């Protein structure tokens, strides 16, 4: 991959290029990457239930290639935050996690065990109106 000028996307592409090598190179590269932290910005592509009931798989686009195609994503975040299942497609998110798995098919994806920034998680909920200020409760006057 040619450099994009975006350090985060360039790092992602460098992992993809290293892991595409196959054979021992691929194994050594993954041994070096597995368990490393990866964090950055992206956009929600889609959300689906994880293998266990507390986990949501949040599919995140970080590259222009993925942003342009529905159902193609770069990151799968295995997230245990309850609100993760309510994230809307297209919501901007900052995520952080530990690299756990990767796949080359149908496109290169890294699976992370991690979380979404709390502010982004709250802002990115489907059909959720912006929170209104809580009405002040009037206390009955004591006579």
N, C-alpha and C positions, 0 to 999 in steps of 0.2 A: 504494500500500500504506500502511496505517496503521502507525504506529510500534509495535514489539513490546516495546520496553524492552531488547532485546538489540542492542547496538551493531553487532555483526558481521552479524546477520541483517538489521538495518535498512539497513546499507550494501549488502548483497547485493540487497535489494529496491529500493534507490535505483538501482542499476545496471540492474536489470530494467526499472523504470519508464522510465528515460532511454532505454534501447535499444528499448523498445516504441514509441517515438515515430515511428519510421520516417523515411524520407527523409534530408534533410541533417542533421537533429538527431541521428538515430541514427548517421550516419557520423561526425559531430563527436564525439559521446559516446564511440564506440568508439575513435576516434583518440586520445582522452585516456586511455582505460582500458588499451588494448593495451600490453603490456610492463610494466604496473604490478604490484607485488607484491600478492598476496592471501594472507593466512594466517589460520587460525582453527581452531576445533574442529568436529568433525562425527562422523558414524557411517557406517561402510562399508555401502553398499547392495548392491553386487556388484562383482566383479572380472572382467575379461576380458583376453585377450591383446591387445597393441597391434599397430600396423601393422608394427613391426619386432621381431625376436626379443628384444631387451633391454628392451622397453617393456611395462609392464602398465598397463591403464586401470583406475584405482580410482574407482568411482562413489561419491560421498559425499553424504549427506543433511545439510543444515544447517538447513533450515526445518521447522516442524511439518507443513506440507503434504506434504513429501517423506517425512518419517519415517513418516507414516501410510500410505504407498502403496509397495508393492514395485515395483521397476522404475522408479520416479520418483525422480530425484536432482537435486541442484543443481550439483554440481561433478564434472567428470571430470578426474582428476589423471593426467597422463601421467608415469609414475614409472619410473625405471630401476633402482630398488633391487631386487635379486634376490628378497628376501622379500616384496615387495608382492603377488606372485601368490598367496601363501598366506594373505592376510588373510581372516578370517571375516566374514560378513555380520553387521552389528550391532556390530562392534568399534568402540569409541570411538577416534578418531584426531585428532591435531593435525597439520595439513598446512600447507605453505607452497609457493608457486610464483608463476610469472609468467603473467599472463593472456595467452593465445595465441589463443583462438577463443571464439565463443559461438554458441548456437543458440536459436531460439525454439520449435522443434518437437521432440518433442511438448510439451515444457515448457521453460522457460528454464533453460539450463545454461551455465556458464562452464567452458571447458577451460583447465587450467593445466599448465605444464611445471614439475614440482616434486617434492617428496619428503614423506614422512611422518616425523614425529618417531621417532627410533630406538627409544626405549622403547616407544612405542605399536605400532611395527612388530613388535617382539619379542613383546609381550603379546597382540597381536591375531591370532596365527596360528591357523588352523583345527586343532582337535583336538590342539593341542600341550599336553602336560601342563606344569605349572609346572616350570622347571628344578630338578633336585635338586642338592644340593651334590655336588661330585665326590668319589668315594671316594678316600681317601688310599691311595696305592700303598705297599705294604710292601716294603721292600728286604730281600732275603735277607741274613741276618747273615753277615759274612765270618769264617771261622775261621782 
